[in-house]
Amino acid sequence: MPTDAALDAAATAVANPARRQLIEHLTAGPTSVSTLAELLEVTLPAVLKQLGILERAGIVTRHKTGRVVTVALVPGSLAPLQEWALRTQLFWTGQLDWFAAHVERHQFEGEFS
């Protein structure tokens, strides 16, 4: 089970549309910061700000070779969020299944009363 801090960091990181776009682009593989800025059509400082948040959350890493900074996703870094979503989905699926069965029972009883 993920820690609250890991879950909070992952949830905060993906709460922003620009950061979700960065994550989407990075699923294709490591990419330079300048390429990410071009893809998102934003300034380099804007991309660096969002990447800093993703990096602090442990979702991306940066590697500098000369003047080129390359960013990559950290495998499994969104696992805390995925685990929470799965637990939540299982709970609500069970609740909705119970509710559907309850409604069906009462509709059936109502037809023959």
N, C-alpha and C positions, 0 to 999 in steps of 0.2 A: 504494500500500500504506500503511495507516495506521501511525502511529508506535505504539510500545509504550505510551507514556504516554496517548495518546488512546484506545487500546483498553482499557487498564487502567481509565481513568476511566469509560468507558461501561459496562464490565462491572461495576465496583463499584456504579455508580449503579443498574443494573437488578437487582442481586442481592437487593435488599430488596423484599418484597411491597408495602409502603406506597408506595415510590417508583414501582414499576410501576403501581400504581393511579393515582397522580398523573399519570403519563405517559398512561395510558389516557384519563383524564378530559380531559386537555389536547389530545388528538387532535381533539376536537370544536371547539377554538378557545380563544383566550385566556379565562382565568377569574380571578376575584378570589380572593385568598388565603382570605378568609372563606368563600366558596362552596366552595372545596376542602375546608376544615375541616369544613363541614357535610356535604358528600357522603361524606367518609371517617369522619364521626362521631368526630373527634378534636379536641384542643385546638388553638388557634391556634399556640402555641409548638411543638407537635409537628409541625404542617405546615411551619412556618418552618424547623425543623431539617432536615427531609427536602428541602425546596426549596433550602436552602443547599447541600446535597450535589449536587443536580441542577444547580444554577447553577455551582458550581465545576467540574463535569464538562463544562460548556458545553452542556447539554441544554435548559435553560430560561433565559429572561430575565425580569426583573421590571421593571415600569414603574409609577411612582407618579403618580397624578393626585389631588391633594388628599389625602384620607385613604385612598383606595382603591388597593391594590397589586394590579396585574393581572399574571398570569404567562402566558407563552406558550412553546410549544416552539420550539427553534431548528431550522429546516429542515436536514436532513442530519446532525444531530448524532449520530445513532446509526449513521451509515454505517460507522465503523470496526468496530463490533460486527457489523454485517450482512456486511461484506466478510470478516471472519474466519470467521463462521459458514458463508458460502458456500464459502470455500476448504476448510474442514474437511469440509463435506458432500461436496464433490467428491472429496476424498481417500477418505473412507470409502465412498462409493458405488462408486468404482473398486476398492477393496479387497474389498468385498462381492461385486461382480460377478465378480472374479477367483475368489474363494472358491466362489461358486455354480457357476461353470464347472468348477472343479477337482473339486468333489463330483460333479457330473453325469458328468464323464469317468470317474471312478473307479467310480461306480455302474454305468455302462454296461459298463466293462471287467469288473467283477465278475459281471455277469449271464451273460456268455458264456465265462467261464474254466473 
